[in-house]
Amino acid sequence: MMTGSYERRTGWLLDGAAVAFLAVYAWPILNPGLSPGLVRACSIASWLIWGLFGVDYFIRLSLAEDWRRFVRGNLVDLAVIVLPLLRPMRLVRLLPVLVRMRHAGMSLRTKATTYAVTGALLLGFVAALAVLDAERGSAKANITTFGDSLWWAAATMSTVGYGDHFPTTGEGRIVGVALMFGGVALMGTITAALASWFVEQQQKEQSPRSRSG
């Protein structure tokens, strides 16, 4: 109960921090010609926000009635704190915000599908930024533009894996592993939702025929 009350009071602050993090993280990557002063300011801001997420995690951990269950249920948050490289993945916090803004009052299945589709797009975008950030300084890199990184992210999430673009640095490969696991889970959810919808539509079409027969 204490954790829920804390999250209700601070949710808006952390949602705003996630939006701010997306801006300061993406700007220098998408604009390589940014002045050194602005790049440094964005880097400082991103680390401060990462620190805020860390403080939030440990406060929620201290308020949790069962800390083991809390850790198991917040493995992504823990990974982000332990591996700062994965801090862009904390942007999944934006999912509830986007869904509330666009789809108020929708059904549970529609909400789950919207979460999955929005999550896949957000995860792909963030992973593309992260891998480009990791690869851009490598002499062996074959992911050198944002278009390359988006193509790599789409191929990785869909498990197609063309192999024309791939990470060559350790940091880039860590991002790749995270994207593989996240992409498979989200794509599976989308596929299951579509299959459920088709089955439901087929049942609706067969139902009038059964009554008339």
N, C-alpha and C positions, 0 to 999 in steps of 0.2 A: 504493500500500500504506500509506503513512504517513497519507494522508487517511482511509482506511478504519479504521485503528487509532484515530485521533483521534475519529472519529465514534462508534465503539463505546464509547469511554471517556466521551464527553460527551453522548451521545444522551439519557440519562435526565434530565440537567440541562436540556437544551433542550426536551424534552417537557414537563417540569414548568413551565418558563418560559412555554411556549405556553398551558398551562392557566391559569396565573396571569394572563397577559395577557388572555385571554378574560374572566376574572372582573372585573379592574379596568377593562377597556374597556367592558364591557356594563353594569356596575352604574350608573354615572351616567346613561347614556343611557336605560335602562329605568326609572330612578327619578329624574325631574327634580327632585324635592323634596329630594334629598340635600343635607346641609349643605355649605357652601362648603369647610370644612376637609377633609371626606372626598373631595369632588370634586378638590381640589388634590392630595391624597395619591394618589388613583387616577391623576391625570394624571402626576405625578412617577414613579410606579411603571411606568406604561405606557411612558414615554420611556426609563427605565432598561432595561427589558426590550428595547425596540427597539435600544438601544445594544448590549446583549448579543448580539442577533442580528447586528448589524453587525460586532462583534469576531469572532464565530464565522465569518462569511462570509470575512473577510480572512485568518483563520488557515487555513481550508480552502483558500483561494486560494494562500497561500504554500506549502502542503504539496502542492499538486497537481503532478503530473508535467507535464501539459500545461495551462497556464493558459487558453489559448483554448478548449479543449474544456470546461474547468470552467465558464467564463463562459457558454458556449452552453448547457450543461446545467443552469444555475442562474439563468436569466433572471428568474424570479419573485423569488428572493432579492435579486438586484441591483436590480430595480425597487422593492422594498420599502425598500431602503437609500437609493436616489436620491430616491424620492418617499415621504416619511414618511406621507403621506396613505393610502398603500396598505399600511401596516404591519399592519392587521387580516388581510390576505390571507396573512400568514406563518402563520396558524393552520391552513393545510393540513398543517402538520407533525403535527397531531393525527390525521390519517387513519390512518397505520400503527398508532398506539396503539389507536384505536377498533377497527380490524379485528382486531388481535391479541387484544384483550380479548373479542371477541364470537364470532370465527370461527376457532378454531385448527384446523389440519389440513384446510382445505378445498381444493378443486381450484383450479387456476390461473384457469380461466374464472370460477368463482364468486368467487374473490378479486378479480378485475378488476371484476366487476359490483358487488361490495360496495364497493370503492373508489369506483366511479363514483357509486353511489346515495348513499353516505355523504358523498362529496365535494360532490355537488349540494346536499344538505341543509345541510351546513356552510357552503358558499359562499353559499347564499341567505340563511342566518341572519346571517352576518357582513356581507354586502353591505347587508342591511336595516338593521343597526345603523349601518354607516358612512354610508349615505345619510341616515338620520334625523339623525345627528349633524351632517352638513353642512347639511341643509336647515332644521333647527328654528329657527335664528336669522334666516332670510330672511323679509322682509315679503311676498314673492311666493310663498312656499312653498305647495305643495298636498300635500306629504307631511309631516304634522304629528304622526302617531301611529305606534306600532310596527305596528299593524294595516295602516295605509296603506303603510308601507315593506315589509312582508312581501308584500302584494298586488303592489306594484310589482316586487319582486324575482322573484316567481313569473312575472309577465307578461313580464318582460325575459328571464329564463332560457329560457323556453319559446318565445321569439321571437313571442309573440302580440301584445304591445305594444298594449294597449287605449287607452292615451293619456289615461286619466282621472287618473292620477298620474304625474308625471315630475319629474326634478330640475331646478331653476332656477338653481342655483349652479354655478360652475366646478368646485368640489370634488365636488359631487354627480354631475356629468356624467362626471368622471374615473372615479368609482366605477362609474357606469353602463357605460362602455366596458369596464372590466375585467370586469364581470359578463357582458357580452355575449359576449366572447371565451371566458371560462371556462365559461359556461353552454352555449354551442354545442358546445364540446369534450366536456363531460360528458354532455350529452343525446345526442350522437352515439354516445358509448361505450355508454350504456344501451340505445339503440335497436339498435345492432349486436349487443349481447349477447342481447337478446330475440329478434332475428331468427335468430341462430345457434341458440338453444335450440329455437325452433319448427322449424327445418330438421332438427335432430337428432332431435326427437320424430317428425317425419314419416318420416324414414329408418328409425327403429326400428319404426314401424308397418308400413312397406312391406317390410321385410326378411323377416319370417316368411311373408308372402304370397308373396314371390319364391321362398323355399325350398320352400314347399308346392306351388307351381306347377311 
